[in-house]
Amino acid sequence: MRFLFVLLLFSNLKAFTQNKIVELSINILPELKEDFAGKEIYLSGVGELKLDTSLKYPYFLRIVCNKNQDVQFEAMANIEFEKLGTFKHFNNFISTISTDSVVKLNMTFPFNCSYNRNLKQKICPVCKKDDKVIPILYGLMEFDANGNSLFKDYGEFKPGGCNVSECDPTWYCKRDDCRF
Ligand SMILES: [Zn+2]
C-alpha cells in the first residue's frame, strides 16, 4: 500500500513538470556562406541538456526540455579553405534561461567578428601585400613517428597555440609581425 502511494505521488509530480520547446536556427555568416555549403556543424549541449549531434543545412534543431531549465548550446565546425591553403576551427555559444513554452534562438555562426568576416582577405593590412603572409594554425603541435608535424600538409605556418576563442586571427605577415 505504501509503495502504491509513493508511485501515485511520483506520477502526479511528473504531470506537473512542464516542458518547453527550444527551436535553434543557425545562420551562417554571409561572408562564409559558400564555404559552409553542405558542411556539418557539430552541436553539443552544456549542462543538463546532454545534446550530442551534427546538424546539416538548413541548420535547425527542435528539442523539448524542462520549462525552467537553462539551455546552452555550443556549435563547432572545422572548415578547410583549400584555395587559401588553410583550415580553421570555429566555435560559438548561445544560452537562454526562459520560462516560455516555446523559445526561439538564433545563432550567427561563425561568431560575427572582423577576423571571421575578413578571413578570406589574405592581404596584410600594414604592407598591403600577401607575399609574406602565412596561415596561423591552432592546436597541439603534435608530431608523428617520423617527427613530421601533423600540420605538414599546410606548408609554412605560424603556430597559434592551443587556446582558441570564438574570434581568432587567421593570417600572419612575417614582414610586419602582424596577425589579422
Ligand atoms: Zn605585411
Residues whose N, C-alpha, C, O or C-beta is under 5 A from the ligand:
A	BS01	ZN	C124 V126 C127 C173 R175 D176
